[in-house]
Amino acid sequence: MRRTASLLSAVAVIALAACSSSSSSDDGGGSSIKAGEPIVIAGEGSMTGFSGAEEGVEARLARTNKDGGVNGHPIKFLGITDNGGSADKGLSSVRQLVQRDKVDAIVPEFPTVLSPAAAAFLEQQKVPYVGLGYEASMCNNPAGFAFNGCNVPDVATNPQPALVMNLPKTVDAKDLTGKKVAVVGSNASGGASFVKQIADRAKDLNAEIVFTAADIPASTTNVQAFVDPVLSANPDIVFIVADLVADAAVQGTLLANGFKGQMVNAAAYLPGLIDTLPDLAKALDGSWIVSVVPTPLDNSTVSKQIVADFEAAGKKITFGSLIAYLATDLYIALLEKAGGDPDKVIEVGENFTWDQGQGGFKTTWPAARDQTAQCSGMVRFLNNEYTSVAPFTCV
């Protein structure tokens, strides 16, 4: 949000406006940004697992700025502040970005520890923040824009068929008739809800649910006790809903115990990182992975544009850079709807659909504040290589 230095200067601006019905220095229509003035953004969040994020912002901005910006306004990126997983530092960071650096938006916001206080501050200051929808602070806040909608169990009001809609691909079938499915998940808040939703959606595809549990501690590596009852149920497919460390541990333990079925997760699409972690790659070998974002592996319009933007900017595609790219793409779309006025982004976001086109997201606000975007694809990780199994689509 554009801010004057003091209440006195704000009064002066109002007085000047009263004396003149037009000005040659702004965009008209009540815009508070001067012609040609840059729009300023910066990212914030816990960056663990999101290496390369800055390159994603830069790759997307390069195209827009090359074309003259949004309505003549270039977008200036100040980088990303890593809060190190501290909610207190996160609040301090967003205050500094808004009050000292005068940013117009927080893009991207990696909301692992975006506290209610930080979200409330951004709402009060009318500064939009754009990122992933895996934290309650990304839901039900008019300043928050999660490009994948609200994905927080017990906050999201809609079921999530997109997480399982490609499961039949793992067994080369149209549905899961005759297949036994086990769903295991984290004991973290919302874990049981995720497990139930996935089991219910698999049941809709005619699967027989033979085991469910949400009892795996976060980032645990000793998971034999959690895997034993899964093996006893003799499933054909095991769907794991946990953080990456626990996910890899469960899959590695399943393999070590001779499991021959399909292992599915939604955490292990890690381009640019997996090839540097041989032990992790070994544990995840053979995985079927629900892709929660468009990937460069598909032959879609959006995937081709992603690849073209990264190549043109000389940037590397990683999971972190993809997330940042998508957040930036959404913010640019909001700015375009707002006529290039950053102060109108929250207003236009009250009735807005971000439609990336073929192979991308189609997310609508205000529905996305308490509903997940029903979009996913599926990839396979085998022999240290990712391949596309089902293209990213929205239902």
N, C-alpha and C positions, 0 to 999 in steps of 0.2 A: 504494500500500500504506500502511495506517495505521501510523505509527511513533511510539514513545514517545521521550521526550527523552534517555533514557539507559538503560543496562543495569539500574541500580538501580530506575528507575521501572517497567521491565518486570517485575522480580522482585516488586515491590510489587503490581502488577496480578495476577500469578499467585497471590500469597498471598491477596489479597482474593477471588479467584475460588474458592479452596479453602475459604474460610470461608462462602461463600454459594452456594447452588445456583441462584439466579436473581437477576436484576437488573431493575429497572424502567427503566433508562436505555438499554438496547440492544434490538436486534430479536430477541434469542434465537437459539438454534441455533448458538451460537458466533460470532455476528457481532461484528466489532470496531468497528462504526460505531454511534453512538448514535442513538436515535430522533429523526427530524427533521433530523439533521445533514446538511449538503450534501455531495454527491460533487463533487470538484474535478477538472476536466480542463483541459488546455491543449494547443495545437498547436505543432508545430515542423517546420522543414524549409526547403528552398530555395523561395522563393515566386515565382520567375520563372515567368510563365505561369499563375499561379494567383491572379490578382487577385480580390478579393471573397470569399476563402475564409472569413473570419470571419463573413460574413453567412450562409453556408450552415450553420455550426454554430448560430448564433443562431436561424435559421428553424426548424431541427429541434427545438432545445431548447425553443422557445417553446410548442410543443404539449404536450410532456411535462410541463414545469413548470406549465403552466396546469392540467393534470389532476392536479397534486399531486406530481409527480416520480415516481421509481421506488420503489415500496413506501414511500412517504412521504418519500423523500429528494429534494429538489430538486438539480439539477445546476448547478454554478457553473462558468462558463467564464472563464478568465483571459486569453484571447487567444492569438495565435500568434506565436512567436518566429521571425524570419527569420534563418537561419544564413548567408545570402548565398552559398550554394554551398560553404562551407568545412566539411570533415569535422571539423576540430579544433574549430571554433566549434559545430558540431552536438553534439559530445560534451560540450562545456562547457555548452551550453544544456540538454540533457536532465539533466545532473547537477544544475544549478541548479533546474530545475523539480521534480525529485524531492526533492532534499535541502533546498532552501530553501523552495520553495513548497508542498511536500508534496502534489503532485498524485497523484490516484489512477490516472490514465491519460494517455497522450499521444494526443490526438484533436483534429484529424487529424495524422497523420505524413505529410509529403510527402517520400518517401524518396530523393530524387535523390542525396543524399550521406549517407544514414544509414550510418555506418561500422560495421564489425563490432564495434568497441570500444563504440560507443554501444548497439548492439543487445544485446551481452553484458551491459553494465551494467544495462539495463532488465530483462533476464531475471534477473540476479542479485538485483535489487531487487524482483522480482515485480511490476513495473509494466507492464501491457499497453499496446501501441501499435497504433493502427488506421489504415490508410490504403490506398494503392495498392500493388499487387504487382509493381512494375517494378524492384526492387532486391533483390539476393541476401539482404540483411539482413531482408527481409520474408518470406523463405522459411525453413522448417526451424528456426523458433524458437518455442517454446511461448508466448512473450509477444507475438508478432507476429500480427496479424490483418489480412490483405489482403483487402478485400471482393471483389476480382476474382480471388482465388487467386494462386498463384505464376506470374508471367508472364516469368520470366527464362530465356532460352534456355540450354540445357545444364544447367539446374537443374530446371526443370519436366520431369516424366517423361511427360506425355501430349501428344499432338499437338493442334493448334489449329484444328479445322474451323470453329469459330465465326467466325474472321477472314475466311473466304471463303464461308461458307454462303449469303450473300446476293449474291454476285457475279453470278449469272444475272439478277438484277433490273436490272443495268446494261444488259443487252441484251434485256430483256423476254422472257426464255426460262426454261425449267424447269432447264436445265443449260447447259454451255458447249460442247456438241457443235459442231464446225466453227469454234470461235473460237480465235484465236492469242493467247497470253498471255505477257507479259514481266513479270518480277519483279525489281526493282532495290532495293538497300538500302544501309545504312550499313556502313562498314568498322569500326565500333566492335565491341567484344566482343559476341558473340552475334548480330551482324548476319547472318552467313552462315547460321546455324542458322534464323533467322526466315525468310530468303528461301527456304531449302530446304523448310521446313514449309509455307509458303504455296504454293509451286510444287507440292508433292506433293498438297496438298488440292485445288488447282485441277485437277490431273490426274485426281483422283478424280471430278471433275465433268465429265470427258470433254474438258477443254481440251487444246489442243496447246501445250506450253511451248516457245516459240521463243527465249527468251533469259532468262538469270539472271545476276546479278552482285551482289556485296556489296562495293563499292569506293568508295562516296561518302563523303568526309570529313565529319565533323560540322560543321553550320552553314556549309557552303560555299555560295557563291552563283554561282561560275563552274563550271557543270556541263556545258558543251557537249561536252566530251570524253567524259563519261559517258552523255550522251543520244544521241550519234551512233550507237553500235552498237545501241541500242534501236530507233532509227528504221530502221536497216538491216535489222532483223529483221521489220519491217512487221507489228507486232502489232495486234490489235483492242482489246486491253485492256492497260494498263500499271498494275501494282500497285506502289506506292512505299512502302517501309518505311524511313523516315528521320525525323530530327527536323524540326520545322516549317519552319525556315529552308531546309534542303536540299530538303525536300518541295516547298515553294513554288517554289524555283529550278528544280527538275526539271520541274514542271508548266508553269511559265512558259516554259521553254526548249522544251518539247514543242510548246506552242501557237505560239510564235514561229517554229517550223520547220514549221508547217502540219499538225501531227498532228490527226486528226479522230476518233480513237477515244475510248475511255473511260479516264479517269484516276481511279484509286482510291487512297485513302490511309487511314490510321487516326489521323491527327494533327490534322486541320483542323476539327474541330467546336469552335468557339470562340465560343459565344454571349456577347454583352456585350463582346467584344473586336474581332471582325472588322470591325465597322462603324466603328471608330476607326482602322483601318489600310487606307486605300484601295489602296495598292500591293499589299499582301498579298491583299486581296479580289480585285483584278484578276487576280493570278497564279493564284488558286485557283478562279476562276469556272468553273463547269461540273463541278466535282469531285463524285465519288461518295465518300462518307466512311463508313468502318466506325465506328459508334458503339460505344464500349466501355463506356458507361454508359447507363442509361435517360435519355431526354430529355423535356422538356415538350411535344415535338411529337406524341407518340403519344396515342392515345385509351385508354390502359390505366388500370387502377386505380392503379398506382404513379405514373404520370405525373400523373394528376389530383391525387393526394395531394401530390406535390411542388409543383405549381402552387399548391394551396390553402395549403400551409404558408408558402411564400414570400410570397404575397399577404397572408395574415393577419398576418405579422410585418413587412410593409412592406419586404421585402428584394428584391434584384435577383438574377436567375438569370444566373450566368456559369459558365464551365467550372470555375473554381476553387471557386465556391460549391457547385456540384453535387457535386464530389469531397468537399468537406468535409461536406456534408449526408449523403451516403451513409456516410461513415466514422462520423458521429455516430449515424446510424440503426442501424448495426451494433452500436456500443458500447451503445446503449440496449437492443437486443435481448439482448445478452450480460448486461447488468445485470439485466434482467427474469428471465432464466433463473437468475441467481445470487441471486434474491430480494432484490435491491437492495444486496447486499454486494459492494463493489468488490474486496475481497480474494479473492473466490471466482470472479472472472471468468476467470482463466487456467485454473482447475480445470474449470469447466463447458465451457470452450472445447475441452477434450480430446474431447468428444463432442457436437457442436453443429451444427445446420443453421440458417442464416439464410435464411429464405424470405420475401421481401418480398411475394409475391403476384403477380397477373397483371401482366406487363410489367416485372418487377424481377428482381433477382438471386436465385439459389438456390445458396448456397455452403455446403459442408460441411467441417467440421474433424474429424479432423486431415488429411483428404485434401488440403485447400487449401494445406497447407504445401509441397507439392511438385507440385501440379497446378493448372493454370489453370482458372478457372470458364469453362465453355463457353457464354458468353453474348455476344450482340452484336445490334445493329440496323444500319440503314443510313439515312443522310440524304443529301440533295443540296444543294449550294450553288450557286445560280444566280441571277444578277441581284441579288446582295447579300442573298439570302434563303435560309434553311435550310428544307427541307421533308422530311417523313418519307417514306422509300421502303419500308422494311421495319421493322416494330415490333421493339423490343428483346425478345428471347426467349432462353431457355436450352435447350440440347439435352442 
